[in-house]
Amino acid sequence: MPNFIDRLSEKLADEHKKKELTATLSDKALTHEESLQNLVKQHWHKLPKIEMGNRRPAFAIDGSRAVRHLANGAYLFVAQALIVGDQQGERMEDSQVDVRILPGNTDSAVAERFAGLMMHRLEVSLAQEHAQRMPIGSVIFLDGALYGQMTSLYPLEVDENAPLPDDVRELPQKIVDLYMDLFKMCEERRLMLVSIAKTSHESAHGEAWWREAHPEKEKMPREISDSEMIYRWTNRESGCSTPILFGKNAFVRGARRALMGIVENAPAIISFFVRLADYDDALRIDVPANCLGHGEKIGDVKIEQLIDSKEIYSVLELLRADYGGLEVYNAMLYSVDREVRLRQEMMDEVYFNVIKNELEKEPGIEIRLDRSERRFHST
């Protein structure tokens, strides 16, 4: 039997390999990183003393998805979303599920985006629907980075040789329409919409801090994600970062992207990182600007703006109220995540059989996972 463990141990014992692997983990800044280390320290602030007032009615929404390859080359998509809340002392919950099959000649990048958009629509649909009837002044917790998700709402790629069905092609616009209704409802009913991302692969915050400190320099010394900067150079201490007002021009994966005109009238987004306890992981928080008294729209903000940390104190109070310790970053979202997660055995042993049994009622229809899926998922 191959001894992979010994081979792995040998590889890890190599000093060059060890240095390479720990490069993004060490709190020691290399020479060309020292200015970045100083930048983070300037923009990491102690948490204020948070007063625990009356807890507002709160609701949490999360989703999950699965993609399987079928024997005929097609893609099978399943997505589900769940909202859970505390309404008048009683638990409230509602869910949505969707299923779709796209032909095998669908571009793989389109198929990957579609899976995320399919789940995204269910999540925003639940938020928009229940925002109309939840108590005035409630809090809605969403999973993920709100601003980052909005930057992904550009149209799906068009391939003349493999045209997409209308409902698939129009999916980004449908999500935008749901968001616009949700933002309007939040403003009218004084709802606080708070999105929480457990990590961030973007460098948007660092870029904004760098531009503010070094307007004469176009680029940071090295491309580095916000999460890596905060992880390495805040001494794992509780605190929050300088909030940023984001608008039309998003910094996505090392390059600027102008958000689509279809979202220009949406509220600008206020974003920051917070670590609610020492040694915990920092969370990225995004909140529509109108929830914090700002009137700017995405189209009004041409370049990111740093704002006073005092403006996010009300959000910090909400986050602290639902904080459950190092393992439970947000009690409600943690609970929803555990219930909505579409696990492998559920997809392959339950959902797939439900889909198979229903579709095969039609004459001449047979649905099977392709050979590699059957082999992989049966082990």
Phi and psi in degrees as a GROMACS rama.xvg file:
@    title "Ramachandran Plot"
@    xaxis  label "Phi"
@    yaxis  label "Psi"
@TYPE xy
-59.3372  138.691  PRO-2
-100.756  80.2804  ASN-3
-72.5694  -30.1823  PHE-4
-63.9785  -44.3512  ILE-5
-62.4202  -41.169  ASP-6
-63.1707  -39.9369  ARG-7
-64.8879  -42.7246  LEU-8
-61.6571  -40.0679  SER-9
-62.5408  -41.8518  GLU-10
-64.5174  -41.5592  LYS-11
-70.3615  -23.7239  LEU-12
-75.2568  -17.0134  ALA-13
-69.9596  123.142  ASP-14
-62.4993  -39.7063  GLU-15
-63.6682  -44.0227  HIS-16
-63.6083  -42.0385  LYS-17
-62.6151  -40.9548  LYS-18
-64.6213  -40.0406  LYS-19
-63.8596  -42.236  GLU-20
-72.4046  -29.5874  LEU-21
-94.4989  4.82781  THR-22
-58.7055  -37.7633  ALA-23
-93.5903  6.27953  THR-24
-112.849  -24.1461  LEU-25
-73.3866  141.914  SER-26
-84.1464  -0.580802  ASP-27
-84.3522  123.88  LYS-28
-86.5003  131.526  ALA-29
-69.5019  166.653  LEU-30
-53.3874  -46.0967  THR-31
-77.4212  -1.37297  HIS-32
-104.587  -6.54421  GLU-33
-61.2351  -37.8886  GLU-34
-66.5633  -31.8291  SER-35
-71.559  -39.7471  LEU-36
-60.1224  -44.7845  GLN-37
-63.8422  -36.7073  ASN-38
-61.762  -45.9972  LEU-39
-63.556  -42.5231  VAL-40
-62.0367  -33.8155  LYS-41
-69.5927  -28.02  GLN-42
-110.133  17.2386  HIS-43
-112.464  122.712  TRP-44
-119.891  149.104  HIS-45
-64.4385  146.557  LYS-46
-69.081  138.71  LEU-47
-70.9115  164.466  PRO-48
-69.0413  117.55  LYS-49
-98.8862  121.327  ILE-50
-82.2186  128.305  GLU-51
-91.9619  97.096  MET-52
-87.5797  -161.815  GLY-53
-65.83  133.278  ASN-54
-72.8798  129.166  ARG-55
-80.492  150.545  ARG-56
-54.19  133.354  PRO-57
-130.105  146.766  ALA-58
-135.824  144.099  PHE-59
-128.683  141.205  ALA-60
-131.455  134.221  ILE-61
-148.63  163.661  ASP-62
-139.895  172.969  GLY-63
-151.657  159.639  SER-64
-150.427  162.234  ARG-65
-146.809  145.959  ALA-66
-126.777  133.3  VAL-67
-129.69  146.679  ARG-68
-94.2795  131.625  HIS-69
-95.7732  163.14  LEU-70
-62.8289  -25.3796  ALA-71
-88.9474  9.01995  ASN-72
91.2312  -8.45117  GLY-73
-75.6915  165.028  ALA-74
-103.811  133.23  TYR-75
-108.048  123.865  LEU-76
-114.611  135.815  PHE-77
-131.579  133.353  VAL-78
-135.849  149.66  ALA-79
-146.591  153.99  GLN-80
-142.539  152.389  ALA-81
-138.861  137.106  LEU-82
-116.919  134.618  ILE-83
-130.261  139.006  VAL-84
-151.178  170.485  GLY-85
-114.756  104.552  ASP-86
-119.703  113.175  GLN-87
55.3584  40.6979  GLN-88
80.1342  -0.659917  GLY-89
-116.933  146.632  GLU-90
-71.5145  132.031  ARG-91
-118.413  137.922  MET-92
-147.491  152.099  GLU-93
-152.663  154.941  ASP-94
-143.433  160.07  SER-95
-138.533  146.546  GLN-96
-136.211  146.365  VAL-97
-140.574  153.378  ASP-98
-139.232  143.745  VAL-99
-152.134  147.018  ARG-100
-123.643  127.046  ILE-101
-115.46  146.078  LEU-102
-64.0371  158.373  PRO-103
-66.1654  -19.4995  GLY-104
-84.3394  3.85136  ASN-105
-63.5476  131.762  THR-106
-55.1539  137.012  ASP-107
-61.873  -35.4202  SER-108
-66.2581  -38.2946  ALA-109
-65.8603  -42.7075  VAL-110
-61.398  -40.683  ALA-111
-65.9305  -43.7005  GLU-112
-64.9792  -40.1121  ARG-113
-60.7254  -39.7363  PHE-114
-58.6454  -45.0427  ALA-115
-67.9468  -41.5682  GLY-116
-66.2757  -36.3139  LEU-117
-60.7885  -45.3771  MET-118
-68.6538  -41.6545  MET-119
-57.138  -43.3087  HIS-120
-61.6929  -41.951  ARG-121
-62.8003  -42.7699  LEU-122
-62.3745  -50.1629  GLU-123
-67.9698  -33.6845  VAL-124
-62.3503  -43.0466  SER-125
-63.6592  -42.6201  LEU-126
-62.8851  -46.4042  ALA-127
-64.0824  -42.1266  GLN-128
-64.8626  -45.4815  GLU-129
-84.1887  -17.9678  HIS-130
-62.7005  -24.2255  ALA-131
-73.0367  -20.4431  GLN-132
-130.518  -1.57142  ARG-133
-73.2081  158.13  MET-134
-56.3595  142.577  PRO-135
-57.5395  136.827  ILE-136
87.0717  6.8598  GLY-137
-70.2391  166.896  SER-138
-112.037  136.158  VAL-139
-116.806  117.732  ILE-140
-97.14  125.176  PHE-141
-110.483  147.788  LEU-142
-89.3676  133.361  ASP-143
106.734  172.711  GLY-144
-91.4634  111.359  ALA-145
-56.6551  -49.5337  LEU-146
-65.9147  -40.2218  TYR-147
-62.7019  -36.8487  GLY-148
-69.7418  -34.466  GLN-149
-68.9512  -28.6739  MET-150
-69.8126  -14.2379  THR-151
-94.1139  4.81485  SER-152
-90.9939  32.6925  LEU-153
-80.4981  158.852  TYR-154
-59.9471  149.059  PRO-155
-66.7837  146.471  LEU-156
-59.1702  145.033  GLU-157
-105.296  125.531  VAL-158
-122.21  111.807  ASP-159
-59.274  -27.7944  GLU-160
-81.7741  -15.7302  ASN-161
-142.656  68.7471  ALA-162
-61.042  142.379  PRO-163
-86.7168  146.183  LEU-164
-58.0822  151.469  PRO-165
-56.6588  -42.3123  ASP-166
-66.4478  -28.6327  ASP-167
-76.7951  -47.0827  VAL-168
-61.8886  -34.0785  ARG-169
-89.5129  3.05484  GLU-170
-59.5413  -46.2121  LEU-171
-57.6789  -42.1062  PRO-172
-64.168  -38.2467  GLN-173
-61.6778  -39.282  LYS-174
-67.2996  -40.8964  ILE-175
-58.9503  -45.6084  VAL-176
-59.8837  -41.2519  ASP-177
-63.808  -42.3524  LEU-178
-61.0459  -44.8573  TYR-179
-61.1983  -41.1041  MET-180
-65.1511  -40.6284  ASP-181
-63.7154  -45.9374  LEU-182
-61.1596  -41.4542  PHE-183
-63.2897  -42.8818  LYS-184
-65.0365  -39.1043  MET-185
-61.8402  -40.1795  CYS-186
-69.0391  -43.9458  GLU-187
-68.6175  -33.7932  GLU-188
-109.686  12.8048  ARG-189
54.9393  43.2691  ARG-190
-88.7448  142.773  LEU-191
-100.599  117.147  MET-192
-102.333  116.871  LEU-193
-125.939  118.653  VAL-194
-103.095  140.1  SER-195
-125.846  119.41  ILE-196
-109.763  132.385  ALA-197
-74.9847  -18.2317  LYS-198
-158.262  170.576  THR-199
-142.628  131.995  SER-200
-96.7693  -0.700852  HIS-201
-88.8391  166.051  GLU-202
-117.932  25.5621  SER-203
-62.9741  -43.6844  ALA-204
-68.4541  -47.3725  HIS-205
-59.1856  -40.193  GLY-206
-62.3863  -41.9973  GLU-207
-67.3595  -42.0244  ALA-208
-62.5112  -42.7511  TRP-209
-64.0336  -44.3254  TRP-210
-62.0465  -38.0778  ARG-211
-65.9415  -39.1777  GLU-212
-83.5313  -28.5093  ALA-213
-132.345  67.9863  HIS-214
-62.7599  -19.9917  PRO-215
-84.3447  -12.779  GLU-216
-108.05  130.227  LYS-217
-75.7843  -40.0977  GLU-218
-122.549  152.522  LYS-219
-69.9646  159.319  MET-220
-57.9004  -30.2695  PRO-221
-153.86  152.569  ARG-222
-77.8313  124.87  GLU-223
-147.25  139.306  ILE-224
-74.7046  154.209  SER-225
-59.1677  -42.745  ASP-226
-62.3336  -39.4063  SER-227
-65.8139  -42.9482  GLU-228
-59.4533  -46.7458  MET-229
-69.8966  -39.3251  ILE-230
-61.5134  -43.1286  TYR-231
-81.8064  -33.5427  ARG-232
-124.157  24.8489  TRP-233
-116.808  12.8625  THR-234
57.9514  24.6845  ASN-235
54.7771  25.6366  ARG-236
-88.9049  149.584  GLU-237
-62.0739  152.764  SER-238
159.13  -176.097  GLY-239
-141.444  156.571  CYS-240
-92.3546  162.647  SER-241
-59.4829  123.673  THR-242
-69.5419  154.021  PRO-243
-130.215  137.539  ILE-244
-93.9284  113.422  LEU-245
-100.357  145.556  PHE-246
-136.013  -124.365  GLY-247
-70.5134  -36.1079  LYS-248
-104.924  107.417  ASN-249
-94.6987  142.961  ALA-250
-97.6232  104.971  PHE-251
-121.958  119.57  VAL-252
50.6393  50.2353  ARG-253
83.5781  3.22536  GLY-254
-147.872  152.699  ALA-255
-81.4616  142.057  ARG-256
-134.96  124.658  ARG-257
-75.4439  127.66  ALA-258
-63.9723  148.69  LEU-259
-59.5773  145.913  MET-260
-57.3781  -23.7292  GLY-261
-66.8082  -13.7595  ILE-262
-111.746  7.83464  VAL-263
-61.1544  -29.9755  GLU-264
-90.9337  2.36426  ASN-265
-74.7396  154.13  ALA-266
-62.258  144.637  PRO-267
-60.1561  164.389  ALA-268
-115.799  131.09  ILE-269
-97.4828  128.578  ILE-270
-134.131  144.638  SER-271
-159.76  168.617  PHE-272
-109.542  149.119  PHE-273
-143.47  140.485  VAL-274
-119.004  113.792  ARG-275
-81.8842  -13.8491  LEU-276
-150.238  151.605  ALA-277
-54.5504  139.371  ASP-278
72.5808  0.0642021  TYR-279
-80.3015  169.988  ASP-280
-81.7884  145.039  ASP-281
-77.9868  139.17  ALA-282
-105.236  144.713  LEU-283
-94.4906  129.522  ARG-284
-116.962  129.183  ILE-285
-122.096  134.554  ASP-286
-137.237  132.728  VAL-287
-56.9122  137.348  PRO-288
-60.0744  -32.3528  ALA-289
-68.9795  -19.5512  ASN-290
-70.2559  -18.0829  CYS-291
-115.81  22.1067  LEU-292
85.4376  7.74016  GLY-293
-93.9688  140.562  HIS-294
-100.432  -0.857403  GLY-295
-66.5188  139.358  GLU-296
-95.9258  163.485  LYS-297
-55.8766  -41.8384  ILE-298
-68.2703  -17.943  GLY-299
-80.2142  -25.3151  ASP-300
-100.175  98.7012  VAL-301
-77.0488  -30.7309  LYS-302
-140.68  148.519  ILE-303
-56.5445  148.685  GLU-304
-128.343  130.516  GLN-305
-79.3869  137.948  LEU-306
-125.093  167.141  ILE-307
-68.3556  137.16  ASP-308
-62.8969  -24.0038  SER-309
-62.881  -22.1215  LYS-310
-71.2127  -14.6312  GLU-311
-105.413  6.91563  ILE-312
-59.1724  -37.0576  TYR-313
-65.1339  -33.8449  SER-314
-71.1484  -39.2062  VAL-315
-60.8655  -36.8257  LEU-316
-62.4254  -42.7003  GLU-317
-64.9888  -41.4264  LEU-318
-66.5712  -41.4609  LEU-319
-64.3159  -37.1142  ARG-320
-63.5056  -30.3221  ALA-321
-106.954  12.5336  ASP-322
-80.8384  130.71  TYR-323
-114.878  16.3811  GLY-324
104.564  -174.659  GLY-325
-60.0551  -30.1921  LEU-326
-92.4638  -16.8058  GLU-327
-126.069  86.5706  VAL-328
-64.5063  -31.0071  TYR-329
-151.756  117.747  ASN-330
-56.6392  -42.2464  ALA-331
-73.6488  -45.2184  MET-332
-66.8832  -35.1452  LEU-333
-60.9963  -43.1233  TYR-334
-65.9064  -45.1046  SER-335
-63.9656  -41.5252  VAL-336
-58.283  -42.8474  ASP-337
-66.0629  -31.8233  ARG-338
-85.2542  -32.2495  GLU-339
-91.8371  -17.4378  VAL-340
-58.4768  125.423  ARG-341
-90.468  94.5583  LEU-342
-78.2765  158.292  ARG-343
-56.0202  -46.9959  GLN-344
-66.8838  -33.8836  GLU-345
-66.9349  -42.551  MET-346
-65.3514  -47.0907  MET-347
-84.141  -29.398  ASP-348
-100.387  -19.0192  GLU-349
-119.007  -63.5833  VAL-350
-59.7312  -46.6715  TYR-351
-61.4356  -40.3624  PHE-352
-66.9222  -35.2788  ASN-353
-63.7698  -45.4684  VAL-354
-63.4846  -45.9289  ILE-355
-59.8209  -48.1705  LYS-356
-62.8514  -36.102  ASN-357
-75.4977  -46.1025  GLU-358
-68.5431  -34.0106  LEU-359
-76.8276  1.939  GLU-360
-70.9386  -22.1532  LYS-361
-79.6361  138.368  GLU-362
-58.7111  135.635  PRO-363
76.0924  6.68094  GLY-364
-98.6447  128.846  ILE-365
-134.53  133.657  GLU-366
-125.855  124.946  ILE-367
-139.185  147.476  ARG-368
-68.8747  149.864  LEU-369
-71.3351  167.52  ASP-370
-58.3797  -42.2316  ARG-371
-66.4452  -37.2658  SER-372
-65.3727  -42.9022  GLU-373
-62.5779  -41.7002  ARG-374
-69.0442  -44.9026  ARG-375
-67.7862  -46.9018  PHE-376
-79.9562  -7.00699  HIS-377
-94.6502  -6.9342  SER-378
